[in-house]
Amino acid sequence: MPRSRWPVRLRALSCLAAVVLWAAAAPAQAPSSDAQQYFRVELERDLVPRAGWAVQGYVHSTHSYRVGGVRLKAEVLDASGQVVAHSFGWVAGDVPAGGRAYFYVHVPQRGAGYRVSVLSFFLVAPGGP
């Protein structure tokens, strides 16, 4: 009698659902000291009006490793510098060791100012040319 693949598929779907729910429920992270130590964000002065509003710029790295999975937090500030809204985004691709990479993050509204910070990243490989 052939074995049913249903239990295997059910377990795989259950694991996938658990991972998705865990990721969606993960709290917003404050920038780590490593992120503050190794990264500088260069933000364009003007918002980009594409499908709403977005901030764009470059993340500069002083790390000796190429890094990936760079997660960003974009904050919308009012005239007094208080955060009135925020959103999250990613650097597309890796940031080379000692290099920079472009980012584009949608923001929910316009503001008097904007602040973008690196929340997290992972090491990919030792740097080099």
C-alpha positions in Angstrom: 0.0 0.0 0.0 1.6 3.4 -1.0 2.3 5.8 1.9 0.4 9.0 1.9 2.5 12.2 1.6 -0.3 14.2 3.4 1.3 14.1 6.9 4.6 15.4 5.5 2.9 18.2 3.7 0.8 19.1 6.7 3.9 19.3 8.9 5.7 21.5 6.4 2.7 23.8 6.1 2.4 24.0 9.9 6.1 24.9 10.2 5.8 27.5 7.5 2.7 29.1 9.1 4.5 29.2 12.5 7.5 31.0 10.9 5.3 33.5 9.2 3.3 34.3 12.3 6.5 34.6 14.4 8.0 37.0 11.9 4.8 39.1 11.7 4.6 39.3 15.5 8.3 40.2 16.1 8.6 43.5 17.9 10.3 46.5 16.3 14.0 46.5 17.1 16.1 49.4 18.3 19.3 49.9 16.3 22.1 47.7 17.7 25.3 49.2 18.8 27.0 47.2 16.0 24.8 48.9 13.5 25.6 52.3 14.9 29.3 51.4 14.9 29.6 50.1 11.4 27.0 52.0 9.3 26.2 55.6 8.3 23.1 56.5 6.4 23.2 59.1 3.7 19.6 60.3 3.1 18.4 62.3 0.1 16.9 65.6 1.1 13.6 65.3 -0.9 11.0 62.5 -0.8 10.4 60.4 -3.8 6.8 60.7 -5.1 6.4 57.1 -6.5 3.3 55.2 -5.5 3.0 57.3 -2.4 6.1 58.7 -0.7 9.5 57.2 -0.1 12.9 58.1 1.3 16.0 57.0 -0.6 19.8 57.2 -0.1 22.8 55.0 0.6 24.0 52.9 3.6 27.7 53.3 4.0 29.6 50.4 5.8 32.9 50.5 7.6 32.7 46.8 8.3 35.5 44.5 7.1 32.9 42.0 5.9 30.4 42.2 3.1 27.0 42.3 4.9 23.5 41.3 3.8 19.9 41.4 5.1 20.3 45.0 6.1 17.0 46.0 7.7 16.1 49.7 7.9 13.7 51.8 9.9 12.5 55.0 8.4 11.0 57.5 10.8 8.8 60.5 9.8 9.5 63.5 12.1 7.3 66.5 12.8 8.6 70.1 13.1 9.7 69.5 16.7 11.7 66.4 15.8 9.1 63.9 17.3 8.4 60.7 15.4 4.9 60.7 14.0 5.1 57.6 11.8 7.5 54.9 10.7 8.0 52.1 8.3 10.5 49.4 7.6 12.5 48.4 4.5 15.6 46.6 3.3 18.8 47.4 1.4 18.5 45.7 -1.9 21.4 43.2 -2.1 24.6 43.3 0.0 26.6 46.2 1.2 30.3 45.7 0.2 33.0 45.8 2.9 33.9 49.5 3.2 31.4 50.4 0.5 27.8 51.6 0.1 24.5 50.3 -1.2 21.3 52.1 -2.3 18.0 51.9 -0.4 14.4 53.0 -1.1 11.8 52.8 1.7 8.2 53.8 1.5 6.9 56.1 4.3 3.3 56.4 5.3 3.1 60.2 5.1 5.1 63.4 4.5 6.8 65.1 7.4 9.0 68.0 8.4 12.0 65.6 8.5 13.1 62.0 8.2 15.5 59.7 9.9 16.7 56.3 8.7 18.6 53.8 10.8 20.0 50.3 10.4 18.2 47.8 12.6 20.0 44.6 11.8 22.3 42.8 9.3 24.2 39.6 8.9 27.8 38.9 7.8 28.2 37.4 4.4 31.9 37.1 3.7 35.2 38.7 4.5 35.7 41.9 2.5 38.0 42.4 -0.5 38.0 44.1 -3.8 
